[in-house]
Amino acid sequence: MTGDEPEHYALLELRTYRLAAGKREAFEQRLREVTLPIYARLGLRCDGFWASDDEPLLTYYTLYWTSQAEREDGWRRLLADPEFVASREGYDSPVIESTVQLLRPIV
């Protein structure tokens, strides 16, 4: 994260990806070189991607939102972004399953 985050967020979006075997290294390279720079340029707050030692084919990441409206706008901007759209053309995604959980603070 950038250090200029508000004290709290209304939503934390936890995304989980299951990768095809043998595809992790290429996926991680794409995250570093393509995905995270686009997220940063668009102001999407993502503090990184994580792998599980227990389940090596799983990758996790979080996005932080101040509201549901901000989340909807962020995804709309990302999916309409010409660089992001171009980066997906012809890309053979290693993601074979994904889940999204929206979490809200309780304390």
Buried (B, 14 or more C-beta within 10 A) or exposed (E): EEEEEEEEBBBBBEBBBBBBEEBBEEBBEBBEEBBBEBBEEEEBBBEEBEBEEEEEBBBBBBBBBBEEEBBEEBBEEBEEBEEBEEBEEEEEEBBEEEEEEEEEEEE
